[in-house]
């Protein structure tokens, strides 16, 4: 970059019709390479301005980012990103995939049974399942237990 800086400074001092300009451009091979090299030399000052602007602006960007990171909004953004990553990890876990596949298998069996039973059979099956789930966990009384209670 230092060599380009020196070349650009000398190139810009030469008159537009100076043969040394043409010789310098021919030395890089002429054609498209010479055109690109000429553009670099003629616009090197724009490159230096850009570097200066970047150097002056980078501090204010860092300060702005630091303020945002420490603010309520920045904290919420970090929380949101962490939550999204956590849900993504959970959703891609083997346990969730196995549970979804198991549920799919169960629903396939229920689908086959209800298809074979028809609409009235499906209603009966649903009522039976509901009744069994409703009494789930309660002690069951057998017929013998009831007979024993009646004898006493």
Buried (B, 14 or more C-beta within 10 A) or exposed (E): EEEBEEBBEEBEEEEEEEEEBBEBBEEEEEEEEBEEBBEBBEEBEEBEEEEEEEEEEEEEEEEEEEEEEEEEEBEEEEEEEEEEEEEEEEEEEEEEEEEEEEEEEEEEEBEEEBEEEEEEEBEEBEEEEEEEEEEEEEEEEEEEEEEEEEEE
